[in-house]
Amino acid sequence: MEPSETSVFDLLIWGGASLSFIGLIGLVWCIVFVGRARRARLSDAEMRAKLKTALPMNLGALFLSVIGLMLVILGIFLA
């Protein structure tokens, strides 16, 4: 049995998977945050303020998830 060697492509795949997982955690956080805001029965102005704070986090988490998946696909294609 040969010793396992970690290639750059393996690191690219696992790094992309971990980045995508962090993005997924961020998306779940956004869902929970907005769900709590909806259950709080806030006024329209307060709800808009809450959603304005959640929107950048949501877009950032989506970006991380997409970039991570792109790295995984790139690592699989190049391996």
C-alpha positions, 0 to 999 in steps of 0.5 A: 500500500502506497503512502497517501500523497496530498496533491494541490487538487485535493486541497483545492477540493477540500478547501472549496468544500469547506468554503461552501460549507461556511457559506451554507452556515451563513445562509442558514443563519440568514433564514433563522434571522429573518424567521425570528424577525417575522415571528416578532411581528415588527412594524414595516419600518422595523422589518425593513431595517432588519432585512437591510442588515440581513441582506449583505450577510445573505449575499456574502454567504451566497457568494462564498457558497458559489465560489466554494462550489466552483473551486470543488468543480475546478479541483475535480476537473483538474485532478 
